[in-house]
Amino acid sequence: MPVTDFLSRSAIYRQLYLLFHYPEELPAPAPGIKGWAPLFSLIEGAAKAGLEALQVEYVRLFEYRPKCSPLESAWRKEVRREAVLSDILDLYRRAGLHCSPSMIPDHVAVELEFMHFLAFSRADRVGKLEEEGFLSYQRRFAEDHLLLWLPAFCRCLKDESRLDFFREAASLTIDFVKGDIARLRGFTEGV
């Protein structure tokens, strides 16, 4: 996989994690994003909806009695919350990262940011994962975490959001992540 592919994947994961942070300002394309028409349509729609509408809907969906919890542990009923958090924190630590006390490690934005970090690190060939392989590490994180709850979370957003922005963000996210993981599987079979 060429370095440009890693950089493109990194930029897309960066854009996706920014979509799930509380909107302090209207979304804009992240550096390195070019030619992804659905994203530009999403950003144009956000501008039409307005910042205040995005903020109100964010709180309704994700914070006050959330309609669609942005936390992995809320969706994975078969596993205790502590086990989910412990595993995620261990994966972050093994990658050389530490969560600040204010971060919620299983928040969708943080998990997508981790995928961004892994793709960027692979492109840059830095970090502590060289011996295990960045691609297999990304695949493991996605299969053991993201893919176990992200589809249900995105379906919830499509069903519950009053704004096209969050419905479209959900579609972009799940479509990209599923496609990316399928590609990773192709590169890491037998690793």
KEDREN-103090 format. One line per field, with one value per residue (C-alpha): y, z, x. Coordinates in steps of 0.05 Angstrom, whole numbers, plus 5000, padded with zeros to 4 digits. Example, Ala and Ser with C-alpha at 12.3 -4.5 7.8 and 13.67 -1.06 7.14 Angstrom:
c2: (4910;4979)
c3: (5156;5143)
c1: (5246;5273)
***
This chain:
c2: (5000;5066;5121;5165;5114;5117;5193;5193;5143;5185;5249;5215;5186;5255;5285;5232;5241;5317;5305;5273;5326;5379;5431;5495;5520;5497;5437;5447;5397;5371;5381;5328;5315;5325;5302;5267;5296;5268;5303;5370;5361;5346;5409;5451;5423;5439;5512;5515;5485;5533;5524;5532;5478;5430;5444;5433;5368;5344;5353;5319;5260;5249;5283;5298;5232;5212;5183;5152;5143;5158;5108;5038;5012;5033;4990;4928;4897;4830;4860;4899;4973;4965;4909;4951;5011;4969;4936;5003;5037;4979;4985;5060;5049;4996;5047;5097;5140;5160;5188;5252;5247;5291;5242;5187;5130;5094;5156;5149;5211;5183;5115;5146;5192;5130;5101;5167;5163;5092;5108;5170;5134;5079;5132;5165;5098;5121;5092;5027;4983;4968;4897;4879;4915;4977;4947;4886;4930;4975;4915;4885;4950;4957;4885;4882;4950;4995;4942;4913;4975;5028;4998;5002;5071;5096;5064;5100;5166;5155;5139;5191;5253;5312;5340;5313;5329;5273;5223;5238;5237;5168;5142;5170;5141;5070;5065;5088;5046;4982;4993;5009;4948;4904;4932;4922;4849;4841;4868;4830;4760;4712;4765)
c3: (5000;4979;5030;4994;5010;5084;5082;5047;5097;5154;5127;5119;5189;5215;5179;5207;5279;5272;5251;5318;5364;5393;5338;5362;5290;5224;5195;5141;5100;5137;5104;5053;5034;4960;4913;4964;4938;4994;5045;5010;5005;5079;5096;5051;5086;5154;5133;5112;5178;5218;5277;5330;5299;5297;5369;5393;5354;5379;5451;5437;5402;5444;5511;5549;5553;5489;5433;5403;5454;5422;5470;5449;5519;5513;5452;5474;5524;5523;5554;5618;5608;5649;5603;5541;5570;5596;5528;5490;5539;5532;5456;5460;5509;5464;5407;5452;5468;5534;5544;5584;5643;5604;5545;5540;5508;5477;5446;5371;5358;5399;5366;5296;5317;5337;5268;5240;5285;5263;5189;5195;5237;5185;5131;5172;5196;5268;5333;5370;5326;5269;5293;5298;5234;5231;5183;5226;5288;5253;5230;5300;5331;5279;5285;5361;5372;5316;5275;5336;5350;5296;5249;5303;5324;5252;5242;5304;5277;5211;5248;5303;5275;5257;5214;5149;5174;5225;5180;5124;5173;5196;5124;5105;5168;5163;5088;5094;5155;5126;5060;5093;5138;5078;5044;5107;5109;5038;5058;5123;5107;5136;5177)
c1: (5000;5033;5046;4995;4941;4959;4958;4890;4862;4890;4859;4791;4792;4811;4752;4706;4728;4718;4646;4631;4660;4615;4609;4644;4644;4615;4652;4703;4743;4804;4872;4886;4813;4802;4747;4701;4635;4591;4634;4629;4553;4551;4591;4546;4485;4515;4523;4450;4428;4471;4517;4464;4420;4480;4497;4425;4420;4488;4465;4399;4431;4494;4491;4427;4389;4424;4383;4446;4501;4569;4602;4622;4608;4535;4525;4563;4516;4551;4614;4621;4638;4702;4726;4714;4750;4808;4819;4815;4863;4911;4909;4921;4979;5011;5009;5045;4985;4954;4884;4878;4830;4780;4778;4726;4766;4707;4675;4664;4707;4765;4762;4761;4818;4858;4847;4872;4934;4949;4941;4984;5037;5041;5051;5104;5134;5139;5114;5121;5079;5128;5141;5067;5049;5006;4957;4942;4937;4887;4848;4848;4823;4768;4745;4749;4718;4692;4656;4622;4581;4591;4538;4484;4506;4502;4434;4410;4435;4400;4335;4338;4371;4327;4383;4410;4480;4482;4446;4496;4555;4532;4527;4596;4627;4599;4610;4683;4700;4669;4705;4771;4769;4753;4814;4856;4833;4859;4927;4933;4907;4957;4993)
***
